[in-house]
Amino acid sequence: MEILLVLDPSFPPRARAWVGELPNIPWEATEYIENRLVVSSAPGAKESIAALEVFIAHGGRFSYGLLGGAFAPNDSKELVVRVASSEGGQTITDWSLARGLDAVRTGIPPWAAEEILNAALENAEGQALGPGCLSFCLGAHGEMGSNRWVFRGLANAVISLVFMNGPLSEAGLSSILRRHFG
């Protein structure tokens, strides 16, 4: 299911979310980083996949990013967080929420991969997923609008989408955006 959300002017992000699927963005990772965290809980979530694209205006500037992730539970005692990255990929400017304002390329840059990994390891919802593998396997970034802050927020928001039980509504997406980008 894909949801496109344009919020009111007092909270300006535009967002597009996918739950149970990922957008069709071809790219190949050239590097993987991962870390492991011992978790004491039983698996708290089922297998899940989600992605989020955001465009956030800040006066005359903006932040942009897209991140997709998946969680696969297992019977180990660890949560493995893995992030795929690459230096660059295919241009998707005409497809993205930042069209007309930024040159958007597929892939997760290495500087963003580290931010995503750190955010995921610090996220309480991520730890509540329980043992398994949380992988961030898809992304896009803008040449001008992407930054560490937006990818940290995306990592936390994608974890919320993956952890969520039930269908995603506009109100649910709005709440996730306010929590991680507000």
Phi, psi and omega in degrees: 000133178246134177235129174254129184231126172241113185273175181293161184299337180288341175222091198279003182298142164258142184214151174227127182239147174236131177233129182084002178201167175238151175296152181276090180234105181284128171196159181239131177285143176249348183209149176231138171238148179207161174212159183239145180227125178287128178241142183265349183274160173286165178307124183257356183218155176267174178301134185206155180217141181200159176215156179216134174241132179230147171228115185238118178277137176233079184064240180273001179245174177206160174240142181219145172185160175222135180214136176235147180211166180218148175237132176234112180289157173211182184263015180281189176250011186235149167257119177262125176251123184233135179234127177269139179220164175202159182289327181189170181205203182291145176281129179233029184307317184291343183264335191276166175293342181266012183304140181086346182240338185211152173272110185258132181236148176289156177110159176252115179295151181305322180295326178284326180300318179295320179295318178297314180300312181296316179298317181294322180290333180271349188279123181295322177296322179298317178293328179288346175301330181091191182291144180152197180239122174255110183243135174259107196243001185208143178192171174210151182217152177264149179294327181253324192267353182270144181204172181299319182301314183292324179285330173296313178297318178298317179301312181295320180292319178296321176299318178299319179294319180292323183283338186300140173258133178093177183287155178271132176246169175300320179296320178295317178294319178301318179297317179297316180297316179297321182292322187255348179232355186281000000 
